Amino acid sequence: MFINRKVLVLGMALVMAAGQLLAGAGNKRGAAGKATQAIINEADYDIKHLRFDLQLTDTSVYVAGNVTTTAQVVAATMSDYYFELDTVMTIDSAFINGTRYPVVTTGGFLRKITLPSALSAGAMFTARIYYRGTAPSGSGFFNGLTHARTGAGTHVVYNVSDPWVAKDWWPAKQSVNDQIDSVDMLVTVPRGVKDGSNGLLVNVDTVSRPGYATYHWHTNYPIDYYLISIAVARYAEYKTYWHLAGSSDSMLIQNFFLDTATFNPAFKANFDSVGYMIDYFSSMYGRYPFWKEKYGMCFTTLGGGMEHQTMTTIGVTDTRTIAHELAHQWWGDNVTYSRWGDVWLSEGFATFSEQLFYAHFWSPAKARALRLSYMAAATSTTQACGQVFVTDTTGPNTLFDQATVYKKGQAVVTMLRYIAPSDSVFFEMLRDYQRTYAQGNAGTADLKAIAEAHYGVALDTFFNQWIYGKGYPRYTITWNQIGSSVFVKMIQQASCPATTPHFNTPLQLQLHTTTADTFMKVYNSLDTQVYVFDWAPAVTSVLLNPDVWTICALKTAIKRDTTLGIIAIIPGNKKVYPNPTQNYWQIEDLQDNTQLTLTDMTGRELWQGKSARHITTIPGDRLPAGNYLLQLNGPEGKAQIKLTHW
């Protein structure tokens, strides 16, 4: 879903070790608020098939017809059949397995049919509900059905059932965990009016009812309730076939535009580019999941787009939104989040796909600019305690929060890419996720498990900080250069310290000179940390996160501090020896309880210990040749010394 508010230098070794440092307590958090269905009794059955037989026009949101649900009992017994339908709708009759039963309204929009005898586990049944009425008024997102007129006077009726307003226009079970195995959508409209829906168009019956046409669509792919769609208008159909890259297979691309005579000349190239996007996203995430049916778009007055499965409802013409909604066919449609708190798995990845689209089809600079704008929103002062995982799932405003779920969500995906052993591993991990949970549901824990399997490291701390934690790190940074040594001091302050007091995170630094720049990937594991780099050219400035890989912000501008440098002598004139060494270093007569931390020059923690009586030994026999930093924190104060291993 895309809501247009205007209309409405280190390699794999560091990354792997950094991942090991992310180990921590396992996640035990859960979402508060709305459950996956309105009442637990709806979990008693699993929907296998839906058959809609509706009468609609393009001039109102009045609905009449029936919906037949074929389902299987999954509880031990089921004595009541529950479904959801807004009370503005009148139920004319209801049948279970062909027998008529009364319907009781309970708890507002909840409807109940009490069965004469309970059905046992495994039993199949059909429930057919005949109903009619004018859907609740409103327009656009989170509204159910919308009737609108374009500036040229064309009428259009369309639905957006996300998150819980399918009940506004059909008798539904609104559970993201019950994907419907197949759907037949029959929509009867006045002649000259067309309907666009999910799946393949089976036929158009213009004979049975004079003056009317019945559009029959069928999808054989599992589909979530909120992804079922209709769009009714005096459409002009525009379809082509796209040959999938690297294959002899082709797929249907089928669009419904309000007026192709004027629409196509202005926007044809944008919508024709969707085939190229399908090929590109297929190379990143795996083949387009619904290629045996189609992909299409129904143009409406919607201020953005809604990723209805195989048939997006859209009201804008820019390619970024087109790419976002297409990406949802993988992220949200092929694999749907298993609970509402995990909605970032849909919106975060679709927003991340926008920058992939820009980088591939436009330029890396345009993708960076997009990341930068999204980062600004995610790290604004109002988002000091912003959280990607949604704990308040009671309404659409928190579920679809732009700054956290979309923009911070995509930034988390970017970070997951940054800490991967390689780009190829990252994208293979995403393809594995799509294969493993295809046409089903998955949660954050499932993504984490697959990422850990591919990365070969524990990611508890990463997910606890960035998904379940709040806020982001803010930095005060100073630097200095002495000869060929460049010192960078970073002081981290968390934006929401009561919840997430510290972030262990990789960071990118850029050392800028008049002749050459170098980029360093460091790991920030301490609130105050000093990094030392060997770099001879005269540095003129230091930049944090230049390629926008990590969620972070600067408290103040980065400045040079000419006093910054390595402390060579520990307080009390105690020295480390031998230095350099081939095996180990020793310190004598440190105060008790002095904390010792050995890191490499990027800040990656290698060893921790405490001072021993008389002589303290720092192991180094397994370390490669190079420079290291020993940090001391004890009664005599803090100190840092550069150590060298032959």
C-alpha positions in Angstrom: 0.0 0.0 0.0 1.3 3.4 -1.0 -0.5 6.4 0.6 0.1 9.6 -1.2 -0.3 12.2 1.6 -0.4 15.0 -0.9 -3.3 13.5 -2.6 -4.8 12.3 0.5 36.4 -1.0 4.0 36.0 -4.1 5.7 35.1 -7.5 4.4 33.2 -10.5 5.4 35.3 -11.3 8.5 34.1 -8.1 10.2 30.4 -8.6 9.2 30.4 -12.2 10.5 32.1 -11.2 13.8 29.7 -8.3 14.1 26.8 -10.6 13.8 28.2 -12.7 16.6 28.2 -9.7 18.8 24.5 -9.2 18.1 23.6 -12.3 20.1 21.4 -11.6 23.1 18.2 -12.5 24.8 15.6 -14.1 22.5 12.6 -12.0 21.5 9.5 -12.7 23.6 7.5 -9.7 22.6 4.0 -9.8 21.2 1.5 -7.4 19.6 -1.2 -5.8 21.7 -4.5 -4.7 20.4 -6.5 -6.3 17.6 -6.2 -10.1 17.1 -6.1 -11.7 13.7 -9.9 -12.2 13.8 -12.7 -10.4 15.5 -13.7 -13.3 17.7 -11.8 -16.5 18.5 -14.7 -18.6 17.1 -13.8 -17.6 13.6 -10.7 -19.7 14.0 -12.9 -22.8 14.1 -12.9 -23.1 10.3 -10.6 -22.7 7.4 -11.9 -21.1 4.2 -11.2 -23.2 1.1 -13.2 -21.3 -1.5 -15.3 -18.1 -2.0 -17.8 -17.4 -4.6 -19.1 -13.9 -5.0 -22.2 -13.2 -7.1 -22.8 -9.4 -6.8 -24.7 -6.7 -8.5 -23.0 -3.3 -8.7 -23.0 0.0 -10.6 -20.4 2.6 -11.2 -22.5 5.3 -9.6 -23.1 4.2 -6.0 -21.8 1.9 -3.3 -25.0 -0.1 -3.2 -24.3 -3.8 -3.2 -26.7 -6.7 -3.7 -26.1 -10.4 -4.1 -24.7 -13.4 -2.3 -21.3 -14.8 -1.2 -20.8 -18.5 -0.7 -18.1 -19.7 1.7 -16.8 -23.3 1.4 -14.8 -24.1 4.5 -13.5 -27.0 6.7 -13.9 -27.3 10.4 -10.5 -27.2 12.1 -11.7 -27.1 15.8 -12.7 -30.2 17.6 -16.3 -29.2 17.1 -18.1 -26.1 15.7 -21.6 -25.3 17.0 -21.8 -21.7 15.7 -20.7 -20.2 12.4 -19.4 -16.7 12.8 -18.7 -14.1 10.1 -18.4 -10.3 9.9 -20.7 -7.9 8.0 -21.5 -4.3 8.8 -24.9 -3.7 10.2 -25.8 -1.2 7.4 -26.1 -4.3 5.3 -29.4 -6.2 5.4 -29.2 -10.0 5.4 -32.1 -11.4 3.4 -31.3 -15.1 4.0 -28.6 -17.4 5.1 -28.0 -21.1 4.3 -25.6 -23.7 5.8 -25.3 -26.8 3.5 -28.4 -25.7 1.7 -30.6 -25.3 4.8 -31.9 -21.9 5.8 -31.0 -20.6 9.3 -31.6 -17.3 11.2 -28.7 -14.9 11.7 -28.1 -13.2 15.0 -26.2 -9.9 15.2 -23.8 -9.8 18.1 -21.1 -7.4 19.1 -21.8 -4.8 16.4 -20.8 -6.3 13.0 -20.4 -9.9 14.2 -23.0 -12.3 12.8 -23.7 -15.8 14.1 -25.6 -18.8 12.8 -26.3 -21.5 15.4 -26.2 -24.9 13.9 -28.7 -27.6 14.9 -25.9 -30.0 15.7 -22.2 -29.3 16.0 -19.9 -30.1 13.1 -16.8 -32.2 13.8 -13.2 -31.6 12.9 -12.5 -32.1 9.2 -16.2 -31.6 8.2 -16.7 -29.5 5.0 -19.6 -27.1 4.9 -20.9 -24.2 2.7 -22.4 -21.0 4.0 -24.3 -18.8 1.5 -25.3 -15.3 2.6 -27.8 -13.2 0.6 -27.5 -9.5 1.5 -28.0 -6.0 0.2 -27.3 -2.4 1.3 -25.3 0.8 0.8 -21.8 0.5 2.1 -20.7 2.9 4.8 -19.9 6.4 3.4 -16.3 7.6 2.9 -13.6 7.4 0.3 -10.1 6.1 -0.4 -8.1 4.1 2.1 -9.5 2.1 5.0 -13.0 2.7 3.7 -14.4 -0.5 2.2 -16.1 0.7 -1.0 -15.6 4.2 -2.5 -17.7 5.9 -5.2 -16.0 8.9 -6.9 -16.0 10.9 -10.0 -13.0 12.0 -12.0 -12.4 15.6 -13.1 -13.8 14.5 -16.5 -17.0 13.3 -14.9 -16.3 9.5 -15.1 -17.8 7.5 -12.3 -15.8 4.7 -10.6 -16.5 2.4 -7.6 -13.6 0.5 -6.0 -12.7 -1.2 -2.7 -9.8 -1.0 -0.3 -10.5 -3.6 2.4 -7.3 -3.1 4.3 -7.1 -3.6 7.2 -10.6 -4.6 8.5 -13.2 -3.1 6.2 -13.9 -6.1 3.9 -16.9 -6.5 6.2 -18.2 -3.1 4.8 -19.1 -4.8 1.5 -19.1 -8.6 1.9 -19.7 -11.2 4.6 -16.1 -11.9 5.6 -13.8 -13.7 8.0 -11.1 -11.0 8.5 -8.1 -13.1 9.5 -4.7 -12.6 7.9 -3.9 -16.2 8.8 -6.7 -17.8 6.8 -5.7 -17.5 3.2 -8.5 -18.5 0.8 -7.5 -21.3 -1.5 -9.4 -20.0 -4.5 -12.0 -17.3 -5.4 -14.6 -16.9 -8.1 -15.8 -13.3 -8.4 -18.9 -12.7 -10.5 -19.9 -9.0 -10.8 -22.9 -7.9 -12.7 -22.8 -4.3 -14.0 -24.7 -2.2 -16.5 -23.6 -2.7 -20.1 -20.7 -0.5 -21.0 -19.3 -0.8 -17.4 -16.5 -3.1 -16.7 -15.1 -4.8 -13.6 -11.5 -5.5 -12.8 -10.7 -8.2 -10.2 -8.2 -10.8 -9.1 -7.0 -13.7 -11.2 -8.1 -14.5 -14.8 -11.2 -13.3 -16.6 -13.1 -16.5 -17.3 -15.9 -14.9 -19.4 -18.2 -11.9 -19.8 -21.8 -12.9 -20.0 -23.8 -10.3 -21.9 -26.8 -12.6 -22.6 -28.4 -13.7 -19.4 -29.5 -10.3 -18.3 -30.4 -7.8 -21.0 -28.7 -4.5 -20.5 -26.2 -6.0 -18.1 -22.9 -7.8 -18.3 -21.5 -10.3 -15.7 -17.7 -10.4 -15.4 -16.5 -13.7 -14.0 -13.0 -13.7 -12.6 -11.2 -16.7 -11.0 -8.0 -17.0 -9.0 -6.4 -20.3 -8.1 -3.7 -18.8 -5.9 -4.3 -18.6 -2.1 -5.3 -15.1 -1.3 -5.9 -13.1 1.9 -9.3 -11.5 2.5 -8.1 -7.9 2.3 -6.5 -8.5 -1.1 -9.8 -9.4 -2.8 -10.8 -6.6 -5.1 -13.3 -5.1 -7.4 -13.1 -1.9 -9.5 -16.1 -0.9 -11.6 -16.1 1.9 -14.2 -16.5 2.5 -17.9 -13.0 1.3 -18.3 -11.0 0.8 -21.5 -9.0 -2.5 -21.2 -5.4 -2.4 -22.1 -3.5 -5.7 -22.1 -0.2 -7.2 -23.4 1.8 -10.3 -22.9 5.3 -10.2 -21.3 7.9 -12.7 -22.1 9.7 -13.5 -18.8 13.5 -13.0 -18.9 15.6 -16.1 -19.3 12.5 -18.3 -20.1 10.1 -19.2 -22.9 7.2 -18.5 -20.5 5.0 -15.4 -20.9 2.4 -13.8 -18.7 -0.6 -11.5 -19.1 -0.4 -7.9 -18.1 -3.9 -6.5 -18.0 -4.8 -3.0 -17.1 -8.1 -1.1 -16.9 -7.8 2.7 -17.6 -10.6 5.2 -17.4 -9.9 6.6 -20.9 -7.1 5.1 -23.0 -7.5 7.7 -25.7 -6.2 10.5 -23.4 -4.6 8.4 -20.7 -2.2 6.3 -22.8 -0.4 9.1 -24.6 0.5 10.8 -21.3 1.2 7.8 -19.1 1.6 4.7 -21.4 5.4 4.5 -20.9 5.1 4.4 -17.2 2.6 1.6 -17.1 4.3 -0.3 -19.9 7.5 -0.4 -17.8 5.9 -2.8 -15.4 7.1 -5.8 -17.5 10.7 -4.7 -17.0 10.0 -4.2 -13.3 8.6 -7.8 -13.1 11.8 -9.2 -14.6 14.0 -7.1 -12.3 12.2 -7.9 -9.1 12.0 -11.6 -10.2 15.8 -11.6 -10.3 16.0 -10.2 -6.8 13.1 -12.1 -5.1 12.3 -15.1 -7.3 9.9 -15.3 -10.2 6.8 -13.2 -10.0 4.6 -15.5 -7.9 1.3 -15.2 -9.9 2.7 -15.4 -13.4 0.3 -18.1 -14.5 -2.6 -15.7 -14.0 -1.5 -12.0 -14.5 -0.5 -8.7 -13.1 -2.6 -5.6 -13.8 -3.7 -2.3 -12.5 -7.2 -0.7 -12.2 -7.0 3.1 -12.3 -9.2 4.9 -9.8 -9.2 8.1 -7.8 -7.3 6.5 -5.0 -4.6 8.7 -3.6 -1.8 6.1 -4.0 -2.0 2.4 -4.6 -3.3 -0.8 -2.9 -1.6 -4.1 -3.7 -4.7 -6.2 -4.5 -3.3 -9.6 -5.5 -2.7 -9.7 -9.3 -4.7 -6.5 -9.8 -3.5 -3.4 -8.0 -5.9 -0.5 -7.4 -4.0 2.7 -8.2 -4.7 6.4 -8.6 -1.4 7.8 -9.4 0.9 7.4 -12.4 4.5 7.7 -11.1 6.8 4.7 -11.6 7.9 4.7 -8.0 4.4 3.9 -6.7 3.9 1.4 -9.6 7.1 -0.3 -8.4 6.1 -0.2 -4.7 2.7 -1.9 -5.4 4.3 -4.5 -7.7 6.9 -5.4 -5.0 3.9 -6.1 -2.7 3.0 -9.1 -4.9 6.0 -10.7 -3.2 6.0 -8.8 0.1 2.5 -9.0 1.5 0.7 -11.1 -1.1 2.8 -14.1 -1.8 4.0 -14.1 1.8 1.6 -12.3 4.2 2.5 -11.2 7.7 1.2 -13.6 10.3 0.1 -10.9 12.7 -0.6 -7.2 12.3 2.4 -6.2 14.4 4.6 -7.6 11.6 3.1 -5.4 8.9 6.6 -3.9 8.3 7.4 -7.2 6.5 5.0 -5.9 3.8 5.4 -2.2 3.8 9.0 -2.0 4.8 10.1 -4.4 2.0 7.9 -2.7 -0.6 9.4 0.7 0.4 12.9 -0.8 0.2 12.0 -2.0 -3.3 11.5 1.6 -4.4 15.2 2.3 -3.9 16.1 -0.9 -5.7 14.0 0.3 -8.6 15.6 3.7 -8.6 19.2 2.3 -8.4 18.6 -0.2 -11.3 16.5 1.9 -13.7 17.5 5.4 -12.8 20.8 5.8 -10.9 22.4 4.9 -7.6 22.4 8.7 -6.8 18.6 8.8 -7.1 18.3 5.8 -4.8 20.6 7.4 -2.3 18.5 10.6 -2.3 15.4 8.5 -1.7 17.1 6.7 1.3 18.2 10.1 2.6 14.7 11.6 2.5 13.2 8.5 4.2 16.0 8.6 6.8 15.2 12.1 7.6 11.6 11.1 8.4 12.6 8.1 10.4 15.0 10.1 12.6 13.0 13.3 13.0 12.5 14.6 16.6 8.9 13.2 16.6 10.3 9.7 16.0 12.7 9.7 18.9 10.9 6.6 20.2 9.6 5.3 16.9 9.3 1.5 16.7 9.1 -0.7 13.6 7.1 -3.4 15.2 3.5 -2.2 15.8 2.3 -2.7 19.4 -0.9 -0.6 18.9 -2.7 -2.6 16.3 -6.2 -1.2 17.0 -6.3 1.2 14.0 -4.9 1.9 10.6 -3.0 5.1 11.6 -0.5 3.1 13.7 -0.5 0.1 11.5 0.4 2.1 8.5 2.6 4.8 10.1 4.7 6.3 7.3 7.7 7.2 9.4 8.1 3.9 11.3 6.5 1.0 9.4 7.4 2.3 5.9 10.5 4.5 6.1 12.2 3.1 9.2 11.1 -0.4 8.0 12.9 0.0 4.7 15.9 1.4 6.5 16.1 -1.8 8.6 16.0 -3.9 5.5 18.9 -1.7 4.1 20.8 -2.4 7.4 20.1 -6.1 7.1 21.6 -5.9 3.6 24.6 -4.0 5.0 25.5 -6.6 7.6 25.1 -9.5 5.2 28.3 -11.4 4.3 27.7 -10.2 0.7 24.9 -8.8 -1.5 24.5 -12.2 -3.1 23.9 -13.8 0.3 21.4 -11.1 1.2 19.3 -11.6 -1.9 19.5 -15.4 -1.8 18.2 -15.1 1.8 15.2 -13.1 0.5 14.5 -15.6 -2.2 14.7 -18.4 0.3 12.2 -16.6 2.5 9.8 -16.3 -0.5 10.2 -19.9 -1.4 9.8 -21.2 2.2 6.6 -19.2 3.0 5.2 -18.9 -0.5 1.4 -18.4 -0.6 1.3 -18.5 3.2 2.1 -16.4 6.3 5.3 -15.6 8.1 6.5 -13.3 10.9 9.5 -11.4 12.0 10.9 -14.4 13.8 10.7 -16.4 10.5 12.7 -13.8 8.6 15.2 -13.7 11.4 15.7 -17.5 11.4 16.3 -17.6 7.6 18.7 -14.6 7.8 20.6 -16.3 10.6 20.9 -19.6 8.6 22.3 -17.7 5.6 24.5 -15.3 7.5 25.8 -17.9 9.8 25.5 -15.7 12.9 22.9 -14.9 15.6 20.9 -11.8 15.0 19.0 -11.5 18.3 20.4 -8.1 19.1 19.8 -6.7 15.6 16.1 -7.6 15.7 15.7 -6.6 19.3 17.2 -3.2 18.7 15.8 -2.3 15.3 12.4 -4.1 15.1 11.3 -4.4 18.7 13.4 -1.6 20.2 12.7 2.1 19.9 14.5 5.1 18.5 18.0 5.3 17.0 21.6 6.3 17.9 22.6 10.0 17.8 26.3 10.8 17.5 28.8 13.5 18.5 31.9 12.9 16.4 35.3 14.5 16.4 38.4 13.6 14.5 42.1 14.4 14.2 45.1 13.4 12.0 48.6 13.0 13.2 51.0 12.0 10.4 49.4 9.0 8.7 47.1 8.2 11.7 43.5 9.4 11.6 41.6 9.3 14.9 37.8 9.3 15.0 36.0 9.6 18.3 32.3 8.7 18.4 30.0 9.4 21.4 26.6 7.6 21.0 23.5 8.8 22.7 20.3 6.8 22.2 17.2 8.8 21.2 14.9 6.6 23.4 17.2 5.5 26.3 14.5 4.3 28.6 13.6 1.5 26.1 16.8 1.0 24.0 19.8 2.6 25.8 22.5 1.6 23.3 22.7 0.4 19.7 25.4 -2.1 18.6 25.7 -1.3 15.0 27.9 -1.1 11.9 28.6 2.3 10.6 30.1 3.8 7.4 32.7 6.6 7.7 34.1 8.6 4.9 37.5 10.3 5.1 37.5 13.1 2.7 40.7 14.7 1.2 41.3 17.0 -1.7 42.8 14.2 -3.7 41.1 11.0 -2.7 38.3 9.7 -0.4 38.2 6.4 1.5 35.2 4.6 3.1 35.5 2.7 6.3 33.1 0.2 7.8 33.3 0.3 11.6 31.4 -1.4 14.4 30.1 0.8 17.2 29.8 -1.3 20.3 30.5 1.3 23.1 28.9 4.6 24.0 32.3 6.3 23.6 34.7 4.7 21.0 37.8 5.8 19.2 38.9 4.4 15.9 42.3 4.7 14.3 43.0 4.5 10.6 46.2 4.5 8.6 45.6 7.1 5.9 48.4 9.4 4.7 46.5 11.9 2.5 45.6 15.1 4.4 42.0 14.7 5.7 39.8 17.8 5.4 36.6 16.4 6.8 34.9 13.2 8.0 31.4 12.1 7.1 29.1 9.7 8.8 26.8 7.3 6.9 27.4 8.9 3.5 25.6 6.1 1.6 22.8 6.0 4.1 23.3 2.4 5.2 22.5 2.7 8.9 19.7 4.4 10.9 21.5 7.2 12.8 21.7 10.9 13.2 24.2 13.6 14.1 23.7 15.7 17.3 26.1 18.3 16.1 28.3 18.9 13.0 31.5 16.7 12.9 34.5 18.8 14.0 38.3 18.4 14.2 39.8 18.1 17.7 43.5 18.6 17.6 43.9 17.1 21.1 42.5 13.8 20.0 45.1 11.0 19.8 46.1 7.7 21.3 47.0 7.6 25.0 50.3 5.8 25.1 50.7 5.7 28.9 48.1 4.3 31.4 47.5 6.4 34.5 50.2 5.8 37.1 52.8 5.4 34.4 52.0 1.7 34.0 52.9 0.4 30.6 51.8 -2.5 28.4 54.6 -4.9 27.4 55.9 -6.4 25.2 54.5 -4.1 22.6 54.8 -5.1 19.7 54.3 -8.8 20.5 53.7 -12.1 18.8 51.8 -13.8 21.6 50.4 -11.7 24.4 50.6 -8.4 26.2 51.0 -7.8 30.0 50.2 -5.0 32.4 51.4 -4.9 36.0 49.7 -3.6 39.2 46.4 -2.4 37.8 43.7 -1.4 40.4 41.2 -4.1 41.1 38.1 -4.2 39.0 39.6 -2.4 36.0 37.6 -3.5 32.9 39.7 -4.3 29.9 38.4 -4.4 26.3 40.5 -5.3 23.3 39.2 -4.3 19.9 40.5 -4.1 16.4 40.9 -0.6 14.8 37.3 -0.6 13.6 35.9 -1.1 17.1 35.0 -4.8 16.7 35.3 -6.3 20.2 37.7 -9.2 20.4 38.2 -9.9 24.1 37.0 -8.7 27.5 38.4 -9.2 30.9 39.2 -7.7 34.3 42.5 -6.9 36.0 44.2 -9.7 37.9 46.4 -9.4 41.0 49.9 -8.2 40.1 50.0 -9.1 36.4 47.1 -9.0 33.8 47.6 -10.9 30.5 45.8 -9.9 27.3 45.8 -12.9 24.9 47.0 -12.2 21.3 48.4 -15.5 20.1 45.4 -16.1 17.7 45.3 -12.6 16.3 46.6 -11.7 12.9 49.4 -9.2 12.5 48.1 -5.6 12.8 47.2 -2.8 15.2 44.7 -3.1 18.1 43.2 -0.9 20.8 43.1 -1.7 24.5 40.5 0.2 26.5 40.7 0.4 30.3 37.9 1.6 32.6 38.5 1.4 36.3 39.1 3.3 39.5 42.0 5.2 38.1 39.9 6.4 35.2 39.6 5.6 31.5 42.4 5.1 29.1 43.2 3.7 25.7 46.4 2.4 24.2 47.4 1.2 20.8 48.9 -2.3 20.7 50.7 -3.9 17.8 50.9 -7.6 16.9 53.7 -8.9 14.6 
